Every structure is written in structure tokens, then in C-alpha cells.
Amino acid sequence: MTTQDELGSAKPAGDQALAAAAGGATYPVAPGYRVKVRQGPGTNHPAVRTLAEGARIQIRCQRHGQSVSGPYGTSDIWDCIGAGQYVSDAYVRTGSSGMVAPRCTN
């Protein structure tokens, strides 16, 4: 059984439930991209590592920052995936053009 997300793509119906049971929802990085993880919410921040193609991330919180264009549109939302680790939401398939996690407080 499959469902369609807000982007119209089919996905397994239990995918989010399985991810939640494993410790939280995860989201895929755009296929064919190796996405840089940065120290802050903008390309002016140094890269700390690069995510592999096909990576899935768990978003701890989100904040507004530099606007970036990517395969999922143009967005100023940055996803925090760890302490001092941000990726542009324009490269993450969250199924939403808005925030899907709490706003970062720091």
C-alpha cells in the first residue's frame, strides 16, 4: 500500500511510522546530490562534512537563513541535523514548503 505526499510522489504508507518508532522521522536528501552540511544557516558558513547520495536525515529543529535554490524549490529554511550542522531545506524532501520541525532556539 502507498500514499501520496504533498509533492505527489508515492511512498510506502508505513514509512513515517517506522521512522518514528526508530527514534524520529527521517527525510531523504534529493536523489543524485551530495549535500554539504554547514556550521550555520547559509553558504557563507564553513562546510563540516558532506552527506552521501541517498542519505536520510533526522531534523532536530529548523531556522530561517540564507535563501537557497535546489531541487525542491527555493527556501530560506535550514534544517539542523546536529550541533552546528545545517543543511538547506531546498535539498531535503520534507513534503512541505514550510517548517516540519520546531524552530531552533539558539
LINBELMO-V331067 format. One record per backbone hydrogen bond with DSSP energy under -1.0 kcal/mol. CO is the residue of the C=O (numbers start at 0). NH is the residue of the N-H. Records with the same first field share a line. If there is no record, write none. Layout:
CO=NH / NH
This chain:
0=12
2=10
4=7
8=4
10=2
11=14
13=17
14=18
15=19
16=20
17=21
18=23
19=22
26=56
27=92
29=32
34=50
36=47 / 48
37=85
39=41
40=65
41=44
45=38
48=36
51=54
54=28
56=26
60=79
61=103
62=77
67=74
69=72
72=69
74=67
75=64
76=88
77=62
78=86
79=59
81=84
84=80
85=37
86=78
87=90
88=91
89=71
90=29
91=93
101=61
